[in-house]
Each structure stands twice: as C-alpha cells, then as structure tokens.
Amino acid sequence: MTADAVLSRELKSLQEEISDSNKELSAPADRTAASGGTAAPAGQAEGAPEEQQLHGQLREFVNEITEFVENAEKNVSAHPTTSVIGAMVVGILIGRLLGRR
C-alpha cells in the first residue's frame, strides 16, 4: 500500500507541475493584453492552438497512466502470487538476455 501512496503522490505532483506550467504560459499573454502592449508575433499566435493541443494530449497521457496504475494495483491485489511469479519470470528472462554478450 505504501507504493500506491508514493505513486499517487508522484502523479499528483506531475499534474500540479503541468498545471503550473500552463499558468506560466498563459500569464505573459494576459499581461501583454492587459497593459495594451503590442500583439504577439504571428508565429506565437499560431502556436497557441498547438500548445493547447499539446497540453490536452499531456492531460490525456497523465489520465491514461493513472488509470493504468489503478488497474495494475487492482490486478496485483486480486492475484498477488501470480503477479510475483510473473515478475520473477520476466526478471529472469531479462537477466538472461542482458547477460549474453
């Protein structure tokens, strides 16, 4: 259960970082508009929808990771012995593949 808490905290931390970076990116544009400054160059104006799309994709990615971890937690909780044996087999296979040089 402690690993679950650590993973949940890490995911929340990543979500907060993304949220903070979104706020930082939108803050300069808001200041320029409020101060009556010049408009952003054409390259930046066109980049705004791309940035929004990228942020949307990042949010989806974080949500998918969170869902994957939750499902993995449920599966491991439901079948702990099978999970441990599977992890051992995968570890042995990786060890053998990397050991042959």
N, C-alpha and C positions, 0 to 999 in steps of 0.2 A: 504494500500500500504506500510506503514512503516513496518509491519510484514513481508512482502515479501522481503524488503531490508535487514532486520535483518536475515532472513532465508538464503538468498543468500550469505550474508557475512559469516555466520557461515559455510555454505557448502564450500565456497572458502577457509576459514581458515582450515577446516579439510583436504581438498585436498592439501593445502600447507604443512600441518604437515606430511601427508603421503609422499609427495614428498621429504621433508627434511629428513625424517627417511630413505627413500630409498637411498638418497645420503650418509647419515652417514653409512649405512650398506655396501655400495659399496666402500666407501673411504678407510677403513683399508685394504681391499683386494688389492686395487690399489696400496697403499703404499708398501705393502709387495712385490708385483710383481716388482715394480719399483726399490726397494732397493736391489733386488736379495736375499731376505730373503728366509727362508725355506717355503715349501708348507704348506698349511693349513692341519690340521689333516683330516683323512678320513671322520669323522662324519660331519665336516663342509662342505667338498666338496660335500657330498651327500645332505646336507641341502640346498644348493644354489638353485636347481630347485624347491624344496618345498617352499622356501622363495619367489621365483619368482611367483610361482603359487598362494601363499597366497596374494601377492601384487596385482596380476591380479584380484583375487576374490574381494579384497577390492576396487579396482578401479571400478569393475562392480557394487558392492554394492553401492558405492557413486553415480555412474551414475543412478542406479535404483531409489535411494532416490530422487535425483534431478528431475528425470522425474516424479516421483510420486507427489512431491510437486508442480511442474509446472502444472500437470493435475488437482490437487486439487484446485490450485489457479484459473484455468480456470473455473472449475465447480462451485466454490463458486461465482465467478464473474458473471457467467451466471444465477445462481439461488440463490441469496442471502437469500431470505425469506425461501425457502425450507431448505437451509443449517442451518440457525439459528434454525428453528423448529426442525430439526433432531438432532442438538446438544443439544437442551433443553430436548428432549425425552430421548436421551442416558444419559444425566446427571441425570435426574430423576430416570431412571432405575438403574443406578449405585448407586445412593444415597439410594434407597430402598434396594438394595441387601446388601450394606455395613452397613446399619442401623439396620438390623435384626440380633442381636446377642444374 
